[in-house]
Amino acid sequence: MNAAPVAGRRLPNSGIADLIALERAGDIDQFIVVLRERVAADPRVITNARVKQWLGRRWRDLFLSEAIRDETALAVASGRRRKDARPDRQRIAERFLAHDVDDWRLELPAARRAGRKKQSVVYSPSFVHTGIPLIGFGEEFPVVAKEQSLHVVRAASHGFRGSEANGENLLEALLHGIGTDAAGEPIEKPRKPGNVVLMGYSKGATDAYVFQGNHLHLAPRLRAVINWAGCIGGTPVIDDLYRVIAPLPIGLGPGRAAVLALLRTALPLLNLQGTLDRPDEWDLKAALLDLTTTQRKAFAAAHARAIDDTDVPVFNIAGAVSPREVPHFQMQGAISLGRKVGENDMQLAVEHAQSHQPMSTTLAVVRAHHWDIALSAFPRTHKLGSKKLEHPFPRQAALTATFVLLNELGLSG
């Protein structure tokens, strides 16, 4: 379990009476304008429950509006139906939203870009990202960056290192623009980013959260944080693995074969050669410890209040699927995880994939497993016979919806 939600300054409903009146009157265009003004005046307007509800509805509306343009997603959403009479929004919602499916009925205005200035984005990558053949949003980020005027810097975090140590790479990216670009290519001439949107996927979100706690003084440089299926609360999947590995002498010396064999059992898709990059920085034990529920609960108890008090908005996207929707070699683990923590994306419980601080808002729980939510289809060499690694979730639509919403709030561009 995560630590209890952090108490924060409350904004009573009377403080947003003008917003409530606009929403009830159906004047959504003016509602968006006034909300943007309120966020600029005091970001803690986001802590209000009514505002959070709106943000979730708006994101889901934007997501559906984008996703119906994705022919592949529409085909997947129809399944085996030759003639699907359902509206496109309904088809997408019923296939790709795990919660709030009826939001396909929303009739909200089209997005209007509120600013054109280029927005810097620092992306914090997932665990073992050097040991798999794909990077998060490798196909989608270049497109969205061009459309939404983003300058993306992927931090050069180590795939097998603790979150605190990876903070060094996040610091290099945030202060100096050092890393790779939206497509994952080296940035030859790094330039100092402006104020940034910090985005983390999976353990990358853990790294970003620890970075926030260790660098509170940099909060004025953060416009918002995006937690994408982030391991904020830890996961029993790693609890079990860490208990096995913790007593072992871990390094890249004589004992590495046994350790890598354990990893292959837990993560059968690993390219073991890729895991050996930057061997001097390799610290598997620290990386795993940071993903345990015990470690995450302890960190939240020590730092969550201070992080929330920086008034940086946090936006969560979580995933949830049934065990029948995951690769066969992950199915038993997903079943076991479900028995322990309930609804999950095959690696993280929905509860653990969210930050629960007052400044944190969950925009959606989508119907996608932990890899589908951020990674393109796996190559045939890494599918191990599974048909669940095509990854049809419309990631570009989800990414676009996120940055359009941030722009409407005055937090991007």
N, C-alpha and C positions, 0 to 999 in steps of 0.2 A: 504493500500500500504506500501511496505517497504520503508525505506529511500533510497535516490538515491544512486547508486553504488559509493563506495568509490574510490576516485582518488588515484592512487598508482604509483610507479615507473614503467615506461613502458619499455618493451623490444621490440625494433623495429624488423621487419622481418629480417633486415640485420644481427641481432644478432643470428639468427637461420638458416642462409643460408646453413650451412653444413647439418642440419637436413632436410631442404626442399629438398636439392639435393639428399640425401639418399632416401627420400620417393619417389621422382619422379623416381629415378633409380630402385625402387622396392627392395632395399636392406634393408628390414625391420628388419632383425636380427641386423645389424649394427646400424640402426636407434635407436633401443631400447637400445643398449649399449651406444651410444653417448648421448641419452637423459638422461640416468641414470647418466652419468658423469656430464652432465650440471646441473641436479637437485642437485647433491652433491656440485657442485661449487657455485651455486646460485639458491635456490629454486624458485626465482621469474621468472625463465624461464616458470613456469606454468601459469603466467599471460598472456602469448602470445596467441592470438586467435587461431593460427594454432596448437599450442601445445594442447590447450583445445579441439579442434576438434579431434585431434588424440586420446586423452585420452578417449573421449566418444566413438569413433569408436572401440578402443581396448577393452574397458570394454564390449561393446555390443557383440563383437566377442567372448570374453572369456565366457560371460554369455551363449550365444547360444551354444557354444561348450560343455559347462557343462550340460546345460539343456536338450540337446538331449539324454543324458544318463538316464534321468528321465522318466521311462515308464509311470508313472501316468500323468506327464505333457504332454507327447506326446499323450496319450489317450484323455486328455481334449482338447488339441489343435485340434484334429481331429473332436471333437464334435460328431455329429450323422452320419458322413460319414463312411460307411462301408469300402470303399476302398479309401484311401487318397493318391493320386499320387504325392502330393507335397513333395519336399525334407524336411527332418526332420527340418532343420534350418528354412526353410520358415514357416513351421507349427508353430513352437515355436514363431518365431518373430511375426507372424500375430495374434497370440493369446495373447502373454505376453509382447509385446512392444507397448506402446501408441504412441511413436514418433520414427522416424528413422527406420521404419519397413524394408525398403529395405536393411538395413545393413546385412541381412541374406546372401547377395551375396558376402560379404567380404571374401577374401581369404588371411588370415594372418597366420603367422607361429604359431605353437603350443608354449605354454608358456615354458620357461626354468627357473627353480628356480635360482635366483641370489645369494642367501645366505641361510644358514641353521640354523643360530642362532635363538633361541627361541624369539618370539616377544610378549611383554606384551600388552594386550588389556584391557582397562577399559571401561565397558559398562554401560551407563546411561539409566535406564529403563523409561518406559512411565508413563503417568498420570494414576492414579487409578490401577496400576499394582497389588496392594494387593486386589483389589475388583473383579478381574476376575480370572478364573481358569487356565490361561496360562501365561507363560513368553515369552518374545521376543526371537525367535530363540532357544526355549527350546530343540527341537530335532536336529536342524541343527548345533548349535555352537559346541557341543561336537565332532561331526564328522569333521567339518572344522578345529577345533582347533588341532585335531590329525594330519590331513593331511597337514596343513599349519604351524605346529609347533608354535601354539599360546598358551600363558598363559593368560587365560581370568579371569578377576575379575569383577563380577557384583556389582556395587556400591549398598549399602544398603539404597538407597534413599527412602524417605517416599512418598507413593502414593498420599497423600493429603497435600502437603506442598509446599511453594514457592521455586523458583529456587535458590535464594540466600542461603536459609537455607539448601537445598539439596547439596549445594556446600561443606558442611562439610563432607558428605558421599563420595563425589567424591575425596576430599582431602585425606580421609582415604584410599580409594582404590588406589589412585595414589602414595601416599607416603609410605604406609605400606602394601598394598595388602589385606586390610580388606574388606570382602564382601562374595559373594558366587561365585562358580566356573561356568564353561561353562554350566553345567547341572542345575545350580540353587541350588546346595548343599552347605551347609556352609563350608567355608575354615577353617579347624581346626588349621592349623599352617600357618598363613599368612607370606608371605615373600615379602620383598621390591621389587617392580617391577623395571625393567630398564626403559629406555625411552619408552613411551607408545603411542599406537594409541588409541585415545579417540573416542568412538562411541556412539551416542545417537539416540534413536528412539522416535519419537513423542515429547512429552514434555521433554523426556530425552535429546533430542537435544537442547531444550531451556535451560535446566539446564546446559548442557555442554557449551553452548555459553556464558551464564552468568558467569560460572566458568572461562572461558577464560578471560573475561573482568575484573573480580575481582582478577585474579591471573596472571597478565601479566609476572611476574617474573618467572613463571613456564613454560613459552613457550619453553625454551630449552629442557624440558623433554617431549615435545609433538612431535612425528614424523609426525603425520597427524591427522586430525579430519574427521570422517565419519558422515555425517548428513543424517539419514535414515528416510525419510518422517517426517522431523523435523518441529516443529512449530516455525520456525525462524521468520516469519512475523506475527504471531498470526492468529486468525481465527474468522470470524463473528459468527460462531456457539457458541463460548464462549462469544463473545461480548454480544449476546442476553441473555445468561444465567447469566452473571455477572451483567447485569443491574437489574435483578430480585433479585439476592442474595446480592448485595452490601449493600443495606439499612438494611438488616436483622442482628440481633445479632447472630453471628454464633459461635457455640462451640459444645461440646458434652454433654451439660447440658440439661435443659428442652426444649430448642428450636430445638434440633437435629432432632426430628421426621419430622418437616416441611421441614428442609433442605434436609434430606435424601429422602423425598418424591419428592422434586424437582429434585434431582439427578437421582432418579429412572425414572422419566419422560424423562430426557435427555439421560440417560444411562441405559436402561432397563435390561441390562445383569448383572448389578452389584450384587455381593454378599455383602449384607450390613454388614454382620459380618466381612468380610475381610476389610471393610473400617475403622474399629475401631481399627486396630492395632496401637500400640504406640500412645495412645490417647493424651499424653502430647505434642506431636509434631504436632498434627493435626491442619492444618491452611488452610482450604478450600478456604477462600477468597483470600489469597495470591497466592495459586496455580492457581486459575481461573484468577486473575488479570494478572499473568505472561503470560497467553495465549491469552490475548486480543490484537487486532491489534494496539491499542493506546500505550499500554505498550511496545510492541515489537518495534514499530517505535521510541519511545523515547529512548529506550536502544541503538538501532542501531545508532541514531544520536549522542549519547554520547560516544559510545565505539567502533563502527565498524572500524574506522580508526586506532585506537591503536591496535586492535586485528589483523588487516591485516598487520600492520607494524611489527608484530612479525615474519612474513614470514612462518607461519605454514600452509601447504597446507590443504585445505578443499575440501571434495568430497561429492556431493549431489546425492541422489537417491530419486526421487519423483514418485508418483503414480497418475494415472488418469483413471477414469471409467465413464460410463454413469449411470444415475439413475437406469436403468434396471438391472445393475450388482451389486447392493448393497442389503443388507437385507431389507425386506419390511418395517420394522420399522425405517429405515434410509432413505428411498426413498424420502419422502417429504422434509426432511432436505437437502438432496443432490440437489434436484431440486432448493430449495430456495438459497442454496449456489452458485449453478451455475449461477443463475440470478444475484447475487451480484458480484461474482468474476470470473466467467468463469470456465475453466477446473479445476477439483478437484478430490480428492480421496474419497469423501463423507464427509470428515471432514476438509480437508485443500485444499486451492487453490494450483495449481502447482506453481504459483508465490510465494506464502507464504511459501512453503515447501523447499525453496532454500535460501542459503546464496548468496548474490549478490556482495560480495567483490572481488577485483581483484585476490586474492589467492584462490578463490573458483571456482570449476569446477563442472558442472552438468554432471554426467556420463550417466544418462538415465532417461527418464520418462517411467515407466513401466505400464502395464495395470493390475493394482491390486488395490483393495480398501484399506483403511487405516489399516484394521486388517489383510487382506490377505497378505500384503506386509511383515509382520513380525511375525504373529502368526499362529500356527497350527490350524487344524480344531477344531471348538468349540465342546464340548461334547453336546449330545442330550439335556441335561437339560438346556443348554444356547442358543439353536438355535431358540426358540420361533416360531417353524414351518418354519423357513427360510431355503431355499436350497442354499443360498448365503454365508453360513458360513463353507463350506468345505475347503476353502482356498487352492486352487490348485497351486497358484503361486510358481514356483520352487525357494524357498528361499535359499536352500543349494547352488544351482548353482549361485545365485546372490551374496551370501556371499563369496563363493569361488572366483568368478571373481574379487571381490573387493580386497581381500588380495593377489591374484596373481598379480593384477595390481600394488598394493603398493610394492610388492616384486620386480617387474620389475623396478620400479622407484627408488629402493634403500631405500624405506621408511618403509619396514617391513622385519625383519629378516636379 
